[in-house]
Amino acid sequence: MRTVVHTKTCPPDSCCDPDTKAARGGMGARAERQMANLCRALGHPARVRILRVLVEKDVCIAGELADEVSLAASTVSQHLNILKEAGLIKGEVDGPRRCYCVDKTVLAGFRRLVASL
C-alpha cells in the first residue's frame, strides 16, 4: 500500500506563503531560546499566580506572598527561585527578609515575543 502525498501551492498572502512569513518578521534563535526559557518558568500554575500577584500589587512583596497565593512559604520560595532565574522577577535581601517584584523590562520583552508568534 502506497501513501500518496498531495501538495498544493498556497495563494499569495496566505499564512504559509514564504513572502508573508518574511514580511511578518521571524524570531531569531536567541529570541526563541529566551521565549522557551520564560515559558518554562511560567509552566506551573503556581508561578503564573505568583507573577500575577506581583504584577497586580506593583510593589516589592516579601513574606505575605505565601498568604496571597495560598501555598506554603517553602513552596513559594522554590517557585520564586525559578522565576528569578528566568529573569521575570527581581529579589532584594533586606536583613532576614527577601523582597520580590516583577522585572517590568523582561515582562515587556516576553509580551513582545508572544505577540511576534
C-alpha contacts under 8 A as a table, 3 or more apart, distances in Angstrom:
res1	aa1	res2	aa2	distance
10	C	14	S	6.52
10	C	16	C	6.91
10	C	17	D	6.32
11	P	14	S	5.74
11	P	17	D	7.15
12	P	17	D	6.03
12	P	20	T	7.77
13	D	17	D	6.05
13	D	19	D	7.58
13	D	20	T	5.59
14	S	17	D	5.28
14	S	20	T	6.99
15	C	20	T	6.77
15	C	21	K	7.14
16	C	20	T	7.32
16	C	21	K	6.93
17	D	20	T	5.30
17	D	21	K	6.37
18	P	21	K	5.05
18	P	22	A	6.21
19	D	22	A	5.11
19	D	23	A	6.17
20	T	23	A	5.02
20	T	24	R	6.30
21	K	24	R	5.24
21	K	25	G	6.58
21	K	26	G	7.19
22	A	25	G	5.20
22	A	26	G	6.49
25	G	116	S	7.86
26	G	116	S	7.89
27	M	31	A	6.01
27	M	32	E	6.38
27	M	116	S	7.32
27	M	117	L	7.93
28	G	31	A	5.31
28	G	32	E	6.19
29	A	32	E	4.98
29	A	33	R	6.20
30	R	33	R	5.18
30	R	34	Q	6.19
31	A	34	Q	4.98
31	A	35	M	6.02
31	A	113	L	7.33
32	E	35	M	5.10
32	E	36	A	6.09
33	R	36	A	5.09
33	R	37	N	6.13
34	Q	37	N	5.13
34	Q	38	L	6.26
35	M	38	L	5.12
35	M	39	C	6.02
35	M	110	F	6.73
35	M	113	L	6.60
35	M	114	V	7.84
36	A	39	C	5.02
36	A	40	R	6.08
37	N	40	R	5.17
37	N	41	A	6.37
37	N	86	A	6.50
38	L	41	A	5.06
38	L	42	L	6.34
38	L	86	A	5.92
38	L	88	L	7.58
38	L	110	F	7.33
39	C	42	L	5.01
39	C	43	G	5.92
40	R	43	G	4.84
41	A	44	H	7.40
41	A	47	R	7.35
41	A	82	I	6.04
41	A	83	L	5.68
41	A	86	A	6.24
42	L	45	P	7.35
42	L	47	R	5.75
42	L	48	V	5.59
42	L	83	L	7.59
43	G	47	R	7.42
43	G	48	V	7.68
44	H	47	R	5.44
44	H	48	V	6.52
45	P	48	V	5.04
45	P	49	R	6.15
46	A	49	R	5.01
46	A	50	I	6.09
46	A	69	V	7.60
46	A	79	H	7.44
47	R	50	I	4.94
47	R	51	L	6.07
47	R	79	H	5.89
47	R	80	L	7.47
47	R	83	L	7.22
48	V	51	L	5.19
48	V	52	R	6.10
49	R	52	R	5.01
49	R	53	V	6.19
49	R	69	V	6.79
50	I	53	V	5.19
50	I	54	L	6.26
50	I	65	L	7.67
50	I	69	V	6.56
50	I	80	L	7.93
51	L	54	L	5.06
51	L	55	V	6.12
51	L	89	I	8.00
51	L	102	V	7.22
52	R	55	V	5.07
52	R	56	E	6.06
53	V	56	E	5.09
53	V	57	K	6.01
53	V	68	E	7.42
53	V	69	V	7.83
54	L	57	K	5.26
54	L	58	D	5.91
54	L	59	V	7.07
54	L	60	C	7.68
54	L	61	I	7.28
54	L	100	Y	7.85
54	L	101	C	5.95
54	L	102	V	6.16
55	V	58	D	5.17
55	V	101	C	7.82
55	V	102	V	6.37
58	D	101	C	7.16
58	D	102	V	7.62
59	V	101	C	6.21
60	C	99	C	5.47
60	C	100	Y	5.04
60	C	101	C	4.69
61	I	64	E	6.85
61	I	65	L	6.33
61	I	99	C	5.21
61	I	100	Y	5.24
61	I	101	C	6.50
62	A	65	L	6.08
62	A	97	R	6.67
62	A	98	R	5.66
62	A	99	C	4.44
62	A	100	Y	6.19
63	G	66	A	6.47
63	G	73	A	7.67
63	G	97	R	7.51
63	G	98	R	7.80
63	G	99	C	7.98
64	E	67	D	5.32
64	E	68	E	6.42
65	L	68	E	4.95
65	L	69	V	6.40
65	L	76	V	7.67
66	A	69	V	5.47
66	A	70	S	5.82
66	A	71	L	5.35
66	A	72	A	6.01
66	A	73	A	5.20
66	A	76	V	6.04
67	D	70	S	5.03
67	D	71	L	6.79
71	L	75	T	6.44
71	L	76	V	6.37
72	A	75	T	5.23
72	A	76	V	6.28
73	A	76	V	5.06
73	A	77	S	6.06
74	S	77	S	4.99
74	S	78	Q	6.40
75	T	78	Q	5.22
75	T	79	H	6.41
76	V	79	H	5.12
76	V	80	L	6.01
77	S	80	L	5.01
77	S	81	N	6.25
78	Q	81	N	5.23
78	Q	82	I	6.63
79	H	82	I	5.22
79	H	83	L	6.35
80	L	83	L	5.07
80	L	84	K	5.96
80	L	89	I	7.86
81	N	84	K	4.99
81	N	85	E	6.04
82	I	85	E	5.14
82	I	86	A	6.33
83	L	86	A	5.21
83	L	87	G	6.36
83	L	88	L	5.48
83	L	89	I	5.95
84	K	87	G	4.95
84	K	88	L	5.84
84	K	89	I	4.93
84	K	90	K	6.01
84	K	91	G	7.31
85	E	88	L	7.76
86	A	89	I	7.88
87	G	90	K	7.01
87	G	103	D	7.04
87	G	106	V	6.62
88	L	102	V	6.03
88	L	103	D	5.44
88	L	104	K	7.82
88	L	106	V	5.84
88	L	107	L	6.17
89	I	100	Y	6.57
89	I	101	C	5.50
89	I	102	V	4.25
89	I	103	D	4.88
90	K	100	Y	5.62
90	K	101	C	5.51
90	K	102	V	6.14
90	K	103	D	5.90
91	G	98	R	6.45
91	G	99	C	5.41
91	G	100	Y	4.39
91	G	101	C	6.60
92	E	98	R	5.52
92	E	99	C	5.12
92	E	100	Y	6.51
93	V	96	P	7.17
93	V	97	R	5.91
93	V	98	R	4.46
93	V	99	C	6.32
94	D	97	R	5.15
94	D	98	R	5.85
94	D	99	C	7.15
95	G	98	R	7.75
102	V	107	L	7.55
103	D	106	V	5.55
103	D	107	L	6.30
104	K	107	L	4.99
104	K	108	A	5.97
105	T	108	A	5.19
105	T	109	G	6.22
106	V	109	G	4.98
106	V	110	F	6.17
107	L	110	F	5.01
107	L	111	R	6.28
108	A	111	R	5.07
108	A	112	R	6.35
109	G	112	R	5.07
109	G	113	L	6.22
110	F	113	L	5.00
110	F	114	V	6.21
111	R	114	V	5.18
111	R	115	A	6.11
112	R	115	A	4.99
112	R	116	S	6.17
113	L	116	S	5.16
113	L	117	L	6.90
114	V	117	L	5.57
